[in-house]
């Protein structure tokens, strides 16, 4: 997380003060110069200081003499997938996000992010995890540790790599353990709100309980998954296909231990010896247009599969996206044991 205080300096400060502040940073060696009204006016790097000294300025001259006024920034209301993708291809590492008055709202460290996706994330974390008893007797399944942190924290940190800052966690069973651990998300430089079920509402029913979504597209994800899905590509595919809903899928193979016969009118016309059939299975990760929330009934147990069926009946565009990387549903004891080993090798 990049602090505004450590990365800003007043334009009336001296070159010596700027050099001291740059030295204290240790990394991300860029200072953003602001006036008394906190309006961003320029940037200072050690290169700017060297060039200023060569031109004859002294360490006691003010930095407005040497600051670079040709710099990149993003307005808060203009952040987009395409803009961030373009900036990541340039040499820019830190980009300030400004208000319309050109005041710094926050910084984005592009070297730490895979992308910035303009979506809200809803994580469904209200289940009891009965198949993992007794582990879940006093701990909600999303808070079971894999490696050094809970499953849910792995997912939040992974989504944050894609610049997602608006999180909504749907809670029910032992909800206070989750709320007390993550609080409002400020320690991770994100915002977390909680959707509280009074009774189980299925894998998507609770999404209807909130009206706090900021973006026009929403990612919905089961909390008990471990995955390194390429979210940028998933989002791009969703937008390019103009889908109403896109379903992330994982490959599932069925091995038949016998020959399978094709029969017509009692006669064998062909056969396959011990064939393997490949199917695409629902991976529990969805992208939807926010407008679809109106299709979810109020306070009713409703699964994502119910919404899929309804959209198909309405002739809406529903697409799939294959996960080519890692994916594991941590639903059973053997899955939990596998996750403990896999986490040592997964590249997020």
N, C-alpha and C positions, 0 to 999 in steps of 0.2 A: 504494500500500500504506500502510495507516494503522498507525503504530507505537504499541504499548501504552505505551511510556515517555513519548512526547511528548504523549499524550492522557489521561494519568492524573495525579492529584495526591492527596496524602494529606489526609485531612479535617482534620488539625492544621495544615496550611499556612495562611498568612495570606492575606487578600484581596489584598494587594499582590503576593504571590508568584503567586497565580492570575492576576492581571491581567498580570503580566510573561510568564507562560507562554502565555496566550491571545494576547498581542501577537506572541510569537515564532512562533506557529502560522501566521499569515498567511491561512489558509483553514480551513474546517471548524472554526469557532470554538466548540468544545465541549470541556470538560474533564470527565472522569469521576472522581468522588471515591471513593477507596478507603481502608479502614482499614489498620492495621498487618498484618492477616492477608490483605490484598489482596482483601477482599470489597467489591463495589461497593455504595455507599450512596446516591449521588446524582450529579447533574450540575451543572456551573457554566457559564454563558454570560456574555457581557458584559452582557446584559440583567439577569441575576441580580445582578451586581455593582452596576449602576446603581441597581436597586431597593433593594439593601442599603444603599448610601450614602445614599439619600434617607430611609431609615428611621432613620438616625443611626449606623450602624456605621462604624467607621474602617478605614483600609487595614491597620491592624495587628491587627484582629480576625480570628479564625480562620474559615475558609470554611464550617465546619459550621453557622454561624449563618445563612447565606444560601443554601446549596445547595438545589436542587430535588430532593425525594425522590420526586416523581411523574414517572417516566420510563419509556420503553419499552425492552425488551430481549427477547432470544430465548434460550431454553435450547438448548444444543448438540444435544440429542436431539429437539428440537421444530421444527427448521427444516423448512419445507415450502413448496411452490410457492404455495399459497393465502395463507399468512401473509406471505410476502415481497411478493406482489402487493398485498395489502391495505396493507402498510406503505408501499409505493412511492406509493400514492395519497394518503397523508398528507403532512404537511410534514416528516417525519423524514428526515434525510439520512444520519446515522451511527447505526448500531444495534450495541450490544455483544452479543456471543455469550458466554453464561455457562455455567459448569459447574453441576452441581446444588448446589454450595456457594456459588453466586453469585460465583465468581471469573471475571474476564474471560479468555476464551480467545483471542479475536480480535475485530476490528471489521469490519463490513460497511459499505462506503460505497455506499449505495443510489443515489446520483446517478451512479455509475460503472457500474452494472449494469443490464442489461435485465431480469433475473430471477435467481432462484436455483433451478436445476433439480436435484432430488435424484437425479442419475444419475452413473454412472461413464462415462468416455469412453475407448474403445479406438481408437487410430489405427493403421491398418495401413501400416507404412513399411518393409517388408522387401524390396520388389521391386528388380530391377536397372535398370529404366528403359531397356531396350535400344533402344527406338525413339527415344530422345533422345541416343544416342551421336553424337559423342564427348563431349558435355557430361557424361555420367554415367560416364565411364571412371574418374575419380578422385573423383567426388562422387556420393553417393546422390541419387536424384531428389528426395526430399522436402527436400533441403538446397540445391537450386538456387534462386537468389535471384529473387524477383519484386519489382521495386522495390528497397527497402532491406533486405529480410529474406527468409529462406528460406520456401518454400511451407509447410513444416510449422509454422513459427513464426506465419505468418498464421493457420493453422487453430487453433493452441493459443490465441492471443490472442483469436480470435473466440469460441471456446467458453468462454473465461474470462469474457467479457462476460455470460454467462448463469449465472454463479456456479458453474460446474463447477470443482471443485478436485482431483478424483481422476482422474488421467490414467494410461493404460497404453499405451505405445508398442511395437508389435510390430516388431522389428528383425531384420535378417539381413545383407544386402549392405552392406559398409562401415559396420557398425553403430557402431563406436567414434567415428566422426565425429559421429553423432547424439547419442550418449551424452555425449561430451565437451562438446558445445555446450549441451545443455539440463540436464545433470547431474540433480539430483533435483527441479528446478523451484522451489526455494525462493526464487530471485531474482524469480520471478513470483508468489509467494505461493500456489503450488499444489504438489501432490505428484505426482511422476512416477515410475512404476516401469516397468521394461523387460521385455517378453516376448521372449525370445531363441529364435529358430528355429535348429535345427541344419540343417534343410533346408526348402525352400519348402513351406508348408502351405496355400497358396491364400488367398482373401480373407477367410476366417473361421476356418480351422482352428486358427490360433495362439491364438485366444481361449480355447481349452480348456486352454492351458498354464498359466494363472494361476488362483490361488484367492484373489487379493487384492482382489476387488471388494467395495466397501463398501455399495453401494446395491442395491435390488431390480430396478432397470431399468438397462440399459446401452445407450449410444450407440456404434455401430460405424461408423467412417468411413474411407474410403480417404484416404491422406495427400496424394495428388496432385490434390486438388480445390481449387478456389477458389469460394467461395459465400457468400452472405449470407442463407441460408435462415432463416426465422423459427422458431428452435428452440423458443420458448415455445409457439407455435401447434402446431408438430409434436408436442411432448410432450403438450399438452392434448388434441389429437386422438387420440393413442395411448391415453391414459388413459380418455377418454370412451367410446371404442369397445371398451374392455376387450380390446384386441388382444394376441395373443401376440407378434406382430412387425408392425412398420410399415415400409414401404419408401418412402423419399423418391424422387420421380420428377420427371423433366424432360420437357418437351414436345418432341417430335421430328416435324417435318413431312416428308412425302415428296411431292414434286411429280411428277406423271405428265405427260410432254410430249405425250401423245396422248389421244384419246378412249378411254374405257374402256366396253366393251359388257357389258350383262347379257344372258346368253343362256340360254334354256330350250328343250331339245329341238331345238337347232339354229336356233332363231328368236331374233332380237334383240327383247327386250321393253323395253329402255331403254338409254340411254347417258349418260355424263357427259363433257363436253368438258374435257380437261386438268385432271382433279380434283386436289385436294390432300388427302392423308390425314394425320390427326394421331394420333400414338401417344404413350403414356406410357412413357418409358424409365427403366430403373434408374439412379439417380443416385449409387449407391455410398455411401449414408448410411442407416443402419438403427437403429431402436429395438427392443430385444427385452427380454423378461422374463429375468432372470438364470437362472431355472429351465431355460430352453431350452438352456443350455450343455451339459447332460447329453445332448442329442440330437446333439452334435458328436462324431464318432469321435476316439479318441486317436491322435495322431501320424500323421495321414493327411491327404493333400492334399484340401482340402475348401473349396469356394467358398460364398459366401452364397447363390448360386442353388441349390446342392445342399440347403441347409437349407430354403430356401423350398419346394422340391419335396417334401421330407420332411414339412413342416408341412401342406402341402395334402393329402397322402396321409393324414395323421393327423386331418384335418378340424379343424385348429386355426385360430384367427382370424388371418388375415393381411390387413392393410389397406395402402392407399397414401396418400401425402401429396404433393400437387403443389407443387413449388417455384415460387413466383410471382416471385421475385427473380432474382438473378444466380447462374449456375452454369457452371463450365467445368472439363472434364477436361483437365488439362495432360499429355497423353500423347504428343503429337507436336511437332515443331519449330514448325509453324505455330501450334499451340495455345500454346506457350511464348511466341512472339512476340506473339500476341494478348493474353496475360495481362500482358505488360509494359506494354502500352498501357492495357488495361482497369483496371489497379490504380490508375491516376491518377484514376479517376472513380467507382469502386465505393464505395458508402456501406455500411460494415459495421455 
